[in-house]
Amino acid sequence: MQDYNTIIGAIQMRLNKCPTRSVMDRFRIGSSTLNLIMSRYKALELTIDELEAMSPKEVENLFYPQKNLQRKEVPLPDFQYYYDRIHAPNSRVNISFCWLDYKEKNPDGYEKSQFYECYQRFVQENYGGTKISMAVNWMCSSGQYQLPAGYCI
């Protein structure tokens, strides 16, 4: 986010036909920031005099609104549904199939790595994580642990 002086100064210099490099050096901003300021200035369809008449806070909010314009609203997957599918008896579904199913329903949704991370967070919060321990029975007669498959340790 740039301050009022940078926004107004960059617009004035570009309207006075100053080279892009000069504007970038003067205000120490990158080319993408300068392009963003100029594109938003053109989209507002206001004159430079109208911008200068506004308060600095108003100008900053016009160019950099509180709501992030770049972030899109992504539908959150139904992780409980996917968790139940993965852990259903005799299920061959894994998280990759769940992501493919989600991506078919929501083409603009989360990508694979973000989906996996959100799923892991869901499992951690709701089911205590992915740490698994094997049940063992103490067999007093032999003095050894017996695993569910019948093997002794």
N, C-alpha and C positions, 0 to 999 in steps of 0.2 A: 504494500500500500504506500502510495506516495503522498506527500503533503501538498497543501494548497499552492505554495510557491513553485514547486516542481511541475505540477499540473498546468497552471496558468503560464508559467515561463516556457515550458516545452511547446505548448500550443502556439503561443505568440511567436516563438522562433521559427516554428515550421510554417506558420502563415506568412512570415516575412521571408520565406524561401531560403532559410538557413539550411546547410547540409545536415543530414541525419547525424553524421559523426560529430559535428560541432555541438549539437543538442545533447547527444549522449555524453560527451566529455564535460560539457558545462554542468549538467545536473547529475552526473555519475549514475546513469541508468543504462540498462541494456536496450538492445533494439526491440526485443519483444515487449518490453515495458512501454517504450515510446509508441510502438504500433498499437498497443492496447489503449493508451491514452488517446491517440488520434482517432482510432476506430470508434471509441465511445463518444468522443467529441462530435464526430460526424453523425452518429446515431441519435444524439440528443437534439440536433438541429437547433442549437442555441448559438448566438453570436458570442464573441469573446467579451464584448461589453456587458452582455447579460450575465456571463459567468463572473466577471469582476465585481458586479453589483451584489452578488450573493455573498453570504458569509462563508468563511473558509470551511467550516464544518459541513455546510450544505454541498459545497463543491466536492469535497472529499467523499461524501455519501452518494453523490450522483455518479462519480467515477468508480468508487469501490463500495457498493452497497453491503450492508451487513450480511445478507444472505449470499453465499458463495454461488456465483453464476456458473462456475465450471463444474461443480459437483452435480451429478444427475441423481435422481431418486431411483435407487435400485430396490426392487422387491426382495424382501428378506425370505429366504427359503424356509419351508416348514421342516425344520430339523427333527422334530419329534416324529413326523411321518417317515422320514428317511432312517432315523434310528430304529424305529419299529420294523421297517423293511429289512434292514441289515441284520437285526437280531431275531427275526422270525425263525421258527423251527424249519429246518431243511431249506433255508434260504441260500441262494447262491449270489445274492446281490451284494456288491461292495460299494464303497464310497464313489468309485469312478462311474459306476452305472447310475448312481444317484445324481451325480453332477451332470451327466449327459441328459438325464430326465429333466432336471431343473433347467438346463440350457435350452432344451427343446421348448419348454413352456415359457421361458423368459430369455429370449435371444440377447437382450441388452443387460442381462443380469451379471452376477459375479463371474469372474473368470475362475479357472480351476484352483489355483493356489489360494485365492481369497476365500473361495467356498470351503476348501479343506480347513483353512485356519478358523473360519467361523464355526464349522462343524466341531472341530476339536475344542473350541471354547465352550460350545453348547454342552458337549459331553462332560467337560471338566466341571461346569457349573451345576449341571443337573444330575450327573451320575458319579461324581467324585473322581473323574479322570479315567484314564485308560490303563491304570496299573491293575494287573491281574495276579491273583495269588491262587495257587492250586490247593485244593482241600486235601488234607492228609488225616489219616486215622492212626491213633496210637494203639498198637497191639501190645498189650501188657505181657502176653505169654512169651513172645520172642524177644521183646525189648527193642523192637525196631519200629520205624514208621512204615505204614503201608499206604501206597498210593491207590487211588480209585481203580486203576487197571489191575491191581493185585500184586504189583511188584513191591519188594521190600527194599528199603534204603538202609 
